[in-house]
């Protein structure tokens, strides 16, 4: 059937008991043996979880992969397939899966299994003790030193910018309560920062160390463009985590620095004109001073406009969760 979210549910939801766990797997151009994954999940989850479902989100893969997924759904009754009409990105696919999931607990898997499925019960255990989000922390890592250094730098910068330390933001294996994924406005490539946004919203987050499977690493070297995108993602993260509700703190600081620099240069030019009698109309410093003052005022104005928008929509913005309510 076709829904408003522009996807096809190839295997509809069957009437029956609500599953205890929804396993979400995003299917792209690269994946492991899906039948083997489903066999392992059945072997591991049936005795520990009981009833569960597997949601495979197919992001407009080719006809060959679609045929394999259809055959897999006929072989395993716990599988539901959501086929998207186009590639929408991991964040949007996760949001679609969260809306379609029937269980209150979610387990997200990467289809290339950097972490062995045998560690799934270890990942699910903290949820029973009150955790809202549990992240797999691949340690020790079994990949090149360059990849390890790049990953450590990325995670370290994200922690320094947001004051929230997460050791392995790039690991897709996470267990969480469904409300975490439904409540957080994740878009673009911000899905990897889900633990940071969840922790800052007030959800209880933790990490579980699990070894990375040997031979499971990123294929090929990362291109310079990928590093640029990650740097821009970090800048977006810093703004959303620290200045989303107080944009004037950022734009005002930058604007004030520009304005004061322009005024300082202008004061120096006035001194040279009045006290020393030197001509300043032809000097480039005069144009620079005027430019810095104008840019400073404009940047500060952006911050004021941002504050006005935040004030107008303050009731719709919440950075907290109500854990419990008692009484009548």
N, C-alpha and C positions, 0 to 999 in steps of 0.2 A: 504494500500500500504506500501511497505517497503522502507525506506529511508536510506541514508548513516549514519545517527546517530543511527542506529539499533533500531528503534522504529516503531510501527504500529500506523497509524492514523486511528482509528476505525470509526470516523465520519469526513469525509473530509470537507474542507472549502467550503462553499457554496458561489456562486456569489451573490453579493448584496452590500448594502452600508457598508462602513467601520464602525465598532462599535466604540463608544466613549470610551469604557472601556473594558479591558480584565481582568476577575477575574481568578486568578491562584490558584488552589487547588491541593496540592500534596497528593496523596492517598497512605498510607502505611498500616500497620497492625492495626492501631487504628484510628477510625473516628466516627463522629456522624451520625445522620440520614441525609443522603445526599439529599433525597427528601425534607425534611423539610428545609434544607439549601437553596436549589434551589427555593422553594416556597417563603422563606423570602427574598432572593435576588431579585426575580421578584417583590415582593410587595414593596421593598425599593428602588430599582434602577430604575424601569420603570418610575416613576414620576420625579425623580431627575436627572437621567442620560440619559434616553431614550434607545437607542439601545446599547446592551452590549453582551458580550460572556463569557462563563464559560469554562475555560480550565482545565480539570481534567487530571493530570499526574499520570498514574497508574504504580507504580514501581513494576511490576511483582508480583502482588497479586495473590491469589488463584482463582480457577475457579468460586467459589461461588461469590466472590466479583466482578469478571469480568462480570458475568451474571447480577448482580445487576446494574453495571455501564452501560451495554448495554441497559437494560430496561429503565434506567434513561435517557439515551440519546434519546431514542425514545419518551419519555414523554415530555422532554423539548427541544425545537428546538434550544435554545441558547447554548447548551452544545456541546463541542468538546472534545474528549477523545484521549489522547496520551498514548499508552501502551508501556512501555519499556520492553525489553527482559530480563533485569536483574536489580537488585538493584544497582543504580549508586550513591546514596547519594543525599542529598537535594540541594547542590550547583549545581551539574550537571543537576538535574531535573529543577531547576529554570532557568538555562541557556537555556535548551531545550525549556521550555515554553516561554521564552522571544523571542526566534527566531521564534516560531510558532505563537505568538500573532499577531493579526491584528490591535489592537488599539495602540495608542501612550501612553495611560495611563494604568498602571497595578495596580491591587489590589491583594496582596498575602494574602491568608487565611490559618490558620491552620484548619484541618478538625475536631478538637475537640473543637474549639470555646472557647478559654479562654476569649474572648471579645464578647459581644453580637453584632449581625449584625446591630442592630439599630444605632450603632455608626459609621457605614460606611460613611454616608454623612459628619459627623464631620471630619472624617479622610481625605476625598477627598477635603474638602473646601480649605485648604491651597494651593493645587495645582493650583487653579484658581488665587491665589494671587502671583504666581511666585515661589513657592517652588518646588524643584525637587524630594525630598524624604520626606515622612511624616511617622513617626514611632508611633505606639500606645504605650503609657506608662501606663501599668496597675497600677492604683492607685485609691483607696486603694486596696491592695492585700488581697485575701481571701484564705489563705493557712497557713500552720504551720509556727511557728516562725523560725524553723531550715531552711526551704526552703527560707524564706524571708531573713535571715541572709546570707545564701550561695549566693543568687542572688545579694544582695547588695555588698558583698565582690567581686564577680566576676565582676560586672559592675564598681565598684570603682577601681579595679586593672586595668581593661582595660582602663578606663579614665586616670589614673595616668601614665600608660605606653605610651599612645599615645597623651596625652594632649587634647583629644577630649572627652567630657563628654556626655554619653548616659545613661539614667537611666534604660532602660529595653531592653537589647540586645537579650534576649531570646524570646521576643514576636514576633510571625511570622506575625501578621497582620500589613502590611505596604502598603502604596500607593506611587507610584513613576512614573516618566516618564520612558518609555521603554528603552531609551538610557542609563539610569543609570545602569540597569542590564546587558545591552549588552556591555557596555564599561569596566566595572570593571572585572578583572580576578579573579573571586571567584572560589575556588575549596575546596575539602575536607569538613571540618567543619567550614570554614571561612564565611559561609553565614550569621551567626549571627553577624558578624562584618561589614556587608554591610554598615550600617550608618557611621561607622568610616572611611572606605575607601572612601565612597562617599564625606564626608565632607573634607577629605584631598585632594581629587582630585579637589575640588572647587565647587561641587554642593551645592545648598542651601538645608539644612536639618533642620527639626524641629520635635518636639515631641508634641503629643496631649494626655492629660491625659484622660483615660477612665477606668471605674471601671472593675475589674475582676469579671466574673460571679461566684456566689457562687457555691462551689462544683467542680469548674474546676481547678484542680491542677495536678501536676505530680503524676502518679500512682506509689506507692511504694517508698522506700528510694533509694537515689542514691548510687550506689556501689562505693567502693574506686577507681576502675578503671576509672569510669566516671570523678572523680575529677582529676585523673592524666591526663586524656586526655584533660580536660579543662585547666589545668596548662600548658600543652605543647602547646595548642592552643594560650594561652596568650603569651608564649615565641615567637611563630611564628608571632603573631600579632605585638609584640614589634619590632622584627627584620624587618618585612616588612614595618611597618609604620615609623620607625626611621632610619634604616640603609640599606634599600634596594638599594639606590643609592650612598651610601657611606660606603661600607662594611669595609674599612680600619679603620674607626672610631671605630668600635666594635672590630674586630680582632686585629687591631694594639694596642688598649688599653690593651686588655687581654695579647697579646704577649709581649708588653712592660713591663707590670707588672711582668710577669714570667721571662723575661730576666733580669730585674733589681734585682729581688729577687735572681736569680742565681748568678749574679755578686756580690751582696752584701755578700752572703755566701762565694763565692770564695775569695773575698777580706779579709774576716775574717780568712779564712784558710791560706791565704798567710801570714797574719800578725802573726798568731800563729806559722807558720813554720819558718819565717825569724826572727822575733823579739824574740820569746820565745823558738825557737829551738825544738818545739814539732813535732812529726811525724803526718802526716795527711793522708798518703796513705791508712790506714786501717779504716778511719772514714767514717761512712755513710753520713755525711754532704758533703763529696766530690762528692759522687754519686748523691746526691740531687742537688747540685749546677750545675753539668754537665747536669742533666736531665732538670732542669728548664731553662737553657740557650738554650738547643736544642729545647724544646717544645716552648719557646718564639719565636725563629726564625721561626719555622714551622707555628705557628699560625699567625704571622705577614705576612708570605709568602702567606697564604691563603687570607688574606685581600688584598694583592697586586694583586693576581690573580683575585680576585673579582672585584677590581677596573679596571683591564685590560678588563674584560668581559663587565663591564658597559660602559667603554669608547668605546669599539667596537660596542656595540648595543645601544648607547645613542640615536640615531635618532629614534629607534623603541620604546623607552620608553618615555611616557608622563604622567605627573602628574597634568595636567591642562585640562580645557575644554574652548573652544571658545564660549562665550555666544552669541555674535552677530557680524555680519559683515555687513558693509554698504558701499555703493558706488560701482561704476563700475570698 
